[in-house]
């Protein structure tokens, strides 16, 4: 109903015209999203036909999830509906990703019958923001590479890539693996093992050694040992000694043994396994038999 024949609407009339409650309209009005066009002699708010259209727009924007601050900016021309919508799409995408992680965590908890303490830990770790997850990884990489400028850059790149972020829609086993991976890279003992491996690598490399040489060396050891195993070459035999010379050349056998010990550490093997699960890779081989053959051949050479 209009007020005193002026054609203006009272707040009650506006509520009846739009189906919104007086309380909601008053709140939006107080927040500046729907200012009255006039006041009655008694101080009551009055609205016009334009207010009805404005109120419908406010309702639509609110139903789309926009806050009143964004609504006011649209209504005053500070921004457009399209710009605000694009920002909200990005926010919703982030929220959807977070909900997917939460769902994966709950699925894992239900499947494992986790305790309350374990559930809390899993949820806290799995719901770290992308920036927080990056900081955890950066801290790990800084500690194990600090001051070792001659370390093979390909190793640095592979380690960072291996500890990748959770996918947008993680499976329960990926959440499980990520939680364990985060705990592992924060473990001081594991960091010491990794640091030792990088120190071995840095000590072996000169300034002119190309990147990737260390990875090539380990791959060559694995291939050569695999061939020896398939051919039935026993460690400690003259034939094994010849294979070993081809594999390591004039490298110090003791240094090679130390590097293999670091590479075969169960925690490093677990790191590779967890990284594979998080990234959706095939389960990596620990090459236990190949490393074992090289170790046995090196020990036999040292004993001889």
C-alpha positions as CSV (number, residue, x, y, z in Angstrom):
1,X,0.0,0.0,0.0
2,X,1.2,3.6,-0.7
3,X,1.7,6.2,1.9
4,X,-0.6,9.3,2.0
5,X,-1.3,9.1,-1.8
6,X,2.3,10.0,-2.7
7,X,2.9,6.9,-4.7
8,X,5.7,5.9,-2.3
9,X,5.7,2.6,-0.6
10,X,6.1,1.9,3.1
11,X,8.4,-0.8,4.1
12,X,5.4,-3.1,4.8
13,X,4.0,-2.5,1.3
14,X,7.4,-3.1,-0.2
15,X,7.6,-6.4,1.7
16,X,4.2,-7.5,0.4
17,X,5.1,-6.5,-3.2
18,X,8.3,-8.5,-3.2
19,X,7.5,-11.4,-0.8
20,X,10.5,-10.5,1.4
21,X,10.2,-9.9,5.1
22,X,10.1,-6.5,6.6
23,X,13.1,-7.5,8.8
24,X,15.2,-8.4,5.7
25,X,14.4,-5.3,3.8
26,X,15.1,-3.1,6.9
27,X,18.5,-4.9,7.3
28,X,19.5,-4.4,3.7
29,X,18.4,-0.8,4.0
30,X,20.4,-0.3,7.1
31,X,23.5,-1.7,5.4
32,X,23.1,0.7,2.5
33,X,22.0,-1.7,-0.2
34,X,18.5,-0.3,-0.4
35,X,18.4,3.3,0.9
36,X,14.9,4.8,1.2
37,X,14.0,7.6,-1.2
38,X,12.2,9.6,1.4
39,X,11.0,9.6,5.0
40,X,7.4,10.2,6.2
41,X,6.5,12.9,8.6
42,X,6.7,10.3,11.3
43,X,10.2,9.2,10.2
44,X,9.2,6.0,8.4
45,X,11.1,4.9,5.3
46,X,9.5,5.3,2.0
47,X,10.4,3.6,-1.3
48,X,9.4,4.0,-4.9
49,X,8.9,1.8,-8.0
50,X,12.7,1.9,-8.6
51,X,13.2,0.6,-5.1
52,X,11.2,-2.5,-6.1
53,X,13.5,-3.2,-9.1
54,X,16.6,-2.5,-6.9
55,X,15.3,-4.8,-4.2
56,X,14.8,-7.6,-6.8
57,X,18.4,-7.1,-8.0
58,X,19.7,-7.2,-4.4
59,X,17.8,-10.4,-3.8
60,X,19.2,-12.0,-6.9
61,X,22.7,-11.0,-6.1
62,X,22.3,-12.3,-2.5
63,X,20.9,-15.6,-3.7
64,X,24.0,-15.9,-5.9
65,X,26.1,-15.7,-2.8
66,X,27.3,-12.1,-3.0
67,X,28.0,-10.3,0.2
68,X,26.4,-6.9,0.9
69,X,29.7,-5.1,0.3
70,X,29.8,-6.5,-3.2
71,X,26.1,-5.8,-3.7
72,X,26.7,-2.1,-2.7
73,X,29.6,-1.9,-5.1
74,X,27.5,-3.2,-8.0
75,X,24.6,-0.9,-7.2
76,X,26.9,2.2,-7.0
77,X,28.6,1.4,-10.2
78,X,32.0,0.7,-8.6
79,X,32.1,-2.7,-10.3
80,X,30.0,-4.8,-12.6
81,X,27.9,-7.9,-12.0
82,X,30.2,-9.8,-14.4
83,X,33.4,-8.8,-12.5
84,X,31.9,-9.7,-9.2
85,X,30.6,-13.0,-10.6
86,X,34.0,-13.9,-12.0
87,X,35.5,-13.3,-8.5
88,X,32.9,-15.4,-6.9
89,X,33.5,-18.2,-9.5
90,X,37.1,-18.3,-8.4
91,X,36.1,-18.3,-4.7
92,X,33.6,-21.1,-5.3
93,X,36.2,-23.1,-7.2
94,X,38.5,-22.8,-4.2
95,X,35.6,-23.8,-1.9
96,X,34.7,-26.8,-4.0
97,X,38.4,-27.9,-4.0
98,X,38.4,-27.6,-0.2
99,X,35.1,-29.5,0.1
100,X,36.5,-32.3,-2.1
101,X,39.5,-32.6,0.2
102,X,37.3,-32.6,3.2
103,X,35.2,-35.4,1.6
104,X,38.3,-37.4,0.9
105,X,39.5,-37.0,4.4
106,X,36.1,-38.2,5.8
107,X,36.1,-41.1,3.5
108,X,39.6,-42.1,4.7
109,X,38.6,-41.7,8.3
110,X,35.6,-43.9,7.8
111,X,37.5,-46.5,5.9
112,X,40.4,-46.7,8.4
113,X,38.3,-46.3,11.6
114,X,40.6,-43.5,12.7
115,X,40.8,-42.3,16.3
116,X,39.7,-38.8,17.1
117,X,43.3,-37.7,17.5
118,X,44.3,-39.1,14.1
119,X,41.2,-37.7,12.5
120,X,42.1,-34.2,13.8
121,X,45.7,-34.5,12.5
122,X,44.6,-35.8,9.1
123,X,42.0,-33.0,8.7
124,X,44.5,-30.3,9.7
125,X,47.2,-31.5,7.4
126,X,45.0,-32.2,4.4
127,X,43.2,-28.9,4.6
128,X,46.3,-26.7,4.7
129,X,46.0,-24.0,2.1
130,X,48.0,-24.2,-1.1
131,X,50.2,-21.4,0.2
132,X,50.8,-23.3,3.5
133,X,51.5,-26.5,1.7
134,X,54.1,-24.6,-0.5
135,X,55.7,-23.2,2.6
136,X,56.1,-26.7,4.1
137,X,57.8,-27.9,0.9
138,X,60.0,-24.7,0.6
139,X,61.2,-25.2,4.2
140,X,62.1,-28.8,3.4
141,X,64.0,-27.9,0.2
142,X,65.8,-25.0,1.9
143,X,67.1,-27.2,4.7
144,X,68.4,-30.0,2.6
145,X,70.0,-27.9,-0.1
146,X,71.2,-24.9,2.0
147,X,74.8,-24.0,1.0
148,X,75.2,-27.0,-1.4
149,X,75.4,-25.0,-4.6
150,X,77.2,-27.7,-6.5
151,X,74.4,-30.2,-6.0
152,X,72.9,-31.5,-9.2
153,X,70.0,-29.1,-10.1
154,X,68.1,-32.0,-11.6
155,X,67.8,-33.6,-8.2
156,X,66.4,-30.4,-6.7
157,X,63.8,-30.2,-9.5
158,X,62.8,-33.8,-9.2
159,X,62.4,-33.7,-5.4
160,X,60.2,-30.6,-5.6
161,X,58.1,-32.2,-8.4
162,X,57.8,-35.4,-6.4
163,X,56.3,-33.6,-3.4
164,X,53.6,-32.1,-5.5
165,X,50.3,-30.7,-4.2
166,X,47.2,-32.7,-3.7
167,X,45.0,-32.9,-6.9
168,X,41.8,-31.0,-6.9
169,X,39.7,-34.1,-6.4
170,X,41.9,-36.4,-4.3
171,X,41.1,-40.0,-3.7
172,X,41.2,-41.2,-0.1
173,X,44.5,-43.0,-0.7
174,X,46.0,-39.8,-2.0
175,X,44.9,-37.9,1.1
176,X,46.4,-40.7,3.2
177,X,49.7,-40.5,1.3
178,X,49.8,-36.7,1.4
179,X,49.4,-36.7,5.2
180,X,52.2,-39.2,5.6
181,X,54.4,-37.3,3.1
182,X,53.9,-34.0,5.0
183,X,54.8,-35.7,8.3
184,X,57.8,-37.4,6.7
185,X,59.3,-34.2,5.2
186,X,58.9,-32.5,8.5
187,X,60.7,-35.3,10.4
188,X,64.3,-34.2,11.4
189,X,65.6,-37.7,10.9
190,X,64.4,-37.9,7.4
191,X,65.8,-34.5,6.6
192,X,69.2,-35.6,7.9
193,X,69.1,-38.6,5.6
194,X,68.1,-36.4,2.6
195,X,70.7,-33.8,3.5
196,X,73.4,-36.5,3.7
197,X,72.5,-37.7,0.2
198,X,72.7,-34.2,-1.2
199,X,76.0,-33.7,0.5
200,X,77.4,-36.8,-1.2
201,X,76.2,-35.6,-4.5
202,X,77.6,-32.0,-4.1
203,X,81.0,-33.4,-3.0
204,X,81.2,-35.5,-6.2
205,X,80.4,-32.8,-8.7
206,X,82.7,-30.2,-10.2
207,X,81.6,-26.9,-11.6
208,X,81.6,-28.2,-15.2
209,X,79.6,-31.3,-14.6
210,X,76.3,-31.0,-16.5
211,X,72.9,-31.3,-14.7
212,X,71.4,-34.8,-14.6
213,X,74.8,-36.6,-14.4
214,X,74.0,-38.0,-10.9
215,X,70.7,-39.4,-12.1
216,X,72.3,-40.8,-15.1
217,X,75.0,-42.5,-12.9
218,X,72.4,-44.1,-10.7
219,X,70.3,-45.2,-13.7
220,X,73.5,-46.8,-15.2
221,X,74.2,-48.6,-12.0
222,X,70.7,-50.0,-11.9
223,X,70.8,-51.1,-15.5
224,X,74.2,-52.7,-15.3
225,X,73.4,-54.5,-12.1
226,X,70.1,-55.7,-13.6
227,X,72.0,-57.1,-16.6
228,X,74.4,-58.8,-14.3
229,X,71.6,-60.4,-12.2
230,X,69.9,-61.7,-15.4
231,X,73.2,-63.1,-16.6
232,X,73.8,-64.8,-13.3
233,X,77.0,-62.9,-12.5
234,X,77.9,-63.5,-8.9
235,X,79.4,-60.6,-6.8
236,X,83.0,-61.3,-5.9
237,X,83.9,-63.0,-9.2
238,X,86.3,-61.7,-11.8
239,X,83.4,-61.2,-14.1
240,X,81.6,-59.1,-11.5
241,X,84.8,-57.0,-11.0
242,X,84.8,-56.3,-14.7
243,X,81.2,-55.2,-14.6
244,X,81.9,-53.0,-11.6
245,X,84.8,-51.3,-13.4
246,X,82.5,-50.5,-16.3
247,X,79.9,-49.1,-14.0
248,X,81.8,-46.9,-11.7
249,X,85.1,-46.3,-13.6
250,X,87.6,-44.7,-11.3
251,X,85.0,-43.5,-8.7
252,X,85.9,-44.2,-5.1
253,X,84.1,-47.4,-4.1
254,X,83.6,-46.2,-0.6
255,X,81.9,-43.1,-1.8
256,X,79.7,-45.1,-4.1
257,X,78.8,-47.4,-1.1
258,X,77.8,-44.4,1.0
259,X,75.6,-42.9,-1.8
260,X,73.9,-46.3,-2.3
261,X,73.3,-46.6,1.4
262,X,71.6,-43.2,1.4
263,X,69.6,-43.9,-1.8
264,X,68.4,-47.2,-0.3
265,X,67.3,-45.8,3.1
266,X,63.8,-47.1,3.8
267,X,62.6,-43.6,4.5
268,X,63.7,-42.4,1.1
269,X,62.1,-45.4,-0.5
270,X,58.9,-44.5,1.3
271,X,59.2,-40.9,0.2
272,X,59.3,-42.1,-3.5
273,X,56.3,-44.4,-2.9
274,X,54.2,-41.7,-1.3
275,X,55.1,-39.2,-4.0
276,X,53.9,-41.7,-6.6
277,X,50.5,-42.1,-4.9
278,X,50.0,-38.4,-4.5
279,X,50.9,-37.7,-8.1
280,X,49.0,-40.7,-9.5
281,X,52.2,-42.4,-10.8
282,X,52.8,-46.1,-11.1
283,X,54.4,-47.5,-8.0
284,X,58.2,-46.9,-8.3
285,X,60.6,-49.7,-8.0
286,X,63.0,-49.6,-5.0
287,X,65.5,-51.5,-7.2
288,X,66.4,-53.5,-4.0
289,X,68.0,-56.4,-5.9
290,X,70.0,-54.2,-8.2
291,X,71.4,-52.0,-5.4
292,X,72.1,-55.2,-3.4
293,X,74.1,-56.6,-6.2
294,X,76.2,-53.5,-6.5
295,X,76.7,-53.3,-2.7
296,X,77.8,-56.9,-2.6
297,X,80.2,-56.4,-5.5
298,X,81.7,-53.3,-4.0
299,X,82.1,-55.0,-0.6
300,X,83.8,-58.0,-2.3
301,X,86.1,-55.6,-4.1
302,X,87.0,-53.8,-0.9
303,X,87.6,-57.2,0.9
304,X,89.8,-58.4,-1.9
